[in-house]
Amino acid sequence: MQQPWRHFLQSSLDRRPNVGRLVELCEESYSHLHKLLPDLAHMQGRYRSTGDEHADLFLEVIEHTRYTSVVHLTYYFEQERGMEPDPDVMLRVYHDAKQVEVIDLQQSRLPVRNLYEAPGLRNKWQVNLFVSRWLAFC
């Protein structure tokens, strides 16, 4: 039996992306991230969010510039080779434009390869959609 979230994710991935939708998606991701981390622009170092019903969420603030931040977010799960990150995402946060862009995404559920190679818009759409939905879940 197919899981309901899988159907939703697949139908979203099948939509024809355009630049306007991608910008809206980056704004949506910013909104989700801002709810999780309202003081991100002032945070430094590594953090861990724990919950009774969910896996621990790990955050590392990589850098801050005047208008942007780069952050690393992941969960760690026990695998045959030990603890493995999944999903494992690097994000650039544009504080002035209130957008989040995926710099890099490694995960096992969505087959993404060649993150920003041709056809670039579709690839960017898929990874940013995945991250936006994940941030909403977090």
C-alpha positions in Angstrom: 0.0 0.0 0.0 1.4 3.4 -1.0 1.8 5.9 1.8 -0.4 9.1 1.4 2.6 11.5 1.8 4.3 9.7 -1.1 1.4 10.3 -3.4 1.4 14.0 -2.4 5.1 14.4 -2.9 5.0 12.6 -6.3 2.1 14.7 -7.5 4.0 17.9 -6.5 7.1 16.7 -8.2 5.2 16.1 -11.4 4.0 19.7 -11.6 5.7 21.8 -14.3 8.1 24.1 -12.5 8.7 27.7 -13.5 10.8 30.4 -12.0 7.9 32.0 -10.3 6.9 28.8 -8.5 10.5 28.2 -7.5 10.7 31.6 -5.9 7.4 31.0 -4.1 8.8 27.6 -2.9 12.0 29.3 -1.6 9.9 31.8 0.3 7.8 29.0 1.7 10.9 27.3 2.9 12.1 30.5 4.6 8.8 30.7 6.4 9.1 27.1 7.7 12.7 27.6 8.7 12.0 30.9 10.4 9.3 29.2 12.6 12.0 26.7 13.6 14.8 29.2 14.0 13.5 32.7 14.5 17.0 33.9 15.7 19.0 32.2 13.0 20.8 35.4 11.9 22.3 35.6 15.4 23.1 31.9 16.0 26.6 30.4 15.9 27.8 26.8 16.2 26.0 23.5 16.5 22.5 22.8 17.9 20.4 19.7 18.6 16.6 19.7 18.8 15.2 16.7 20.7 11.6 15.5 20.9 9.8 12.5 22.3 8.1 11.4 19.1 10.7 12.4 16.5 14.3 11.9 15.7 16.7 14.5 16.9 17.3 17.3 14.4 20.8 18.6 14.1 21.8 22.1 12.9 25.1 23.6 12.3 25.5 27.3 11.3 28.3 27.3 8.8 28.6 31.0 8.1 26.9 34.4 8.3 27.4 37.3 5.9 25.5 40.6 6.0 22.4 39.3 4.2 22.8 35.5 4.2 23.5 32.5 6.4 24.6 29.0 5.4 23.3 26.2 7.6 23.5 22.4 7.6 20.4 20.4 8.8 20.1 16.7 9.2 18.8 13.7 11.1 21.0 10.8 12.0 19.7 7.2 11.7 21.3 3.9 12.7 22.4 2.0 9.6 24.6 -1.0 8.9 27.7 1.3 8.8 26.7 3.2 11.9 24.9 6.5 12.2 24.1 8.0 8.8 22.6 11.5 8.0 19.3 11.4 6.1 18.2 13.8 4.8 21.4 15.8 4.9 20.9 19.3 3.5 23.0 22.5 3.2 20.9 25.7 2.8 21.6 29.3 2.0 19.2 31.6 3.8 18.6 35.0 2.3 17.5 37.1 5.3 16.8 40.2 3.2 14.8 38.4 0.5 13.2 36.0 3.0 14.1 32.9 0.9 15.9 29.6 1.4 17.8 27.9 -1.4 19.1 24.3 -1.3 22.9 24.3 -1.9 23.2 20.5 -1.5 20.9 17.6 -0.6 21.8 14.0 0.1 19.0 11.7 1.1 17.6 8.2 0.2 14.0 8.9 -0.6 14.1 11.2 -3.6 16.3 10.2 -6.6 18.2 13.5 -7.1 21.4 13.5 -9.1 23.3 16.4 -10.6 21.6 18.9 -8.4 21.8 22.0 -10.6 22.8 20.5 -14.0 20.5 20.6 -17.0 17.6 20.5 -16.8 18.4 22.8 -14.0 15.0 24.3 -13.2 13.4 20.9 -12.8 16.2 19.7 -10.6 16.1 22.8 -8.4 12.3 22.5 -8.2 12.5 18.9 -7.0 15.2 19.4 -4.3 13.7 22.7 -3.0 10.2 21.1 -2.9 11.6 18.1 -0.9 13.3 20.5 1.6 10.3 22.7 1.9 8.1 19.8 2.8 10.7 18.5 5.2 11.0 21.8 6.9 7.2 22.0 7.3 7.3 18.6 8.9 10.1 19.7 11.3 
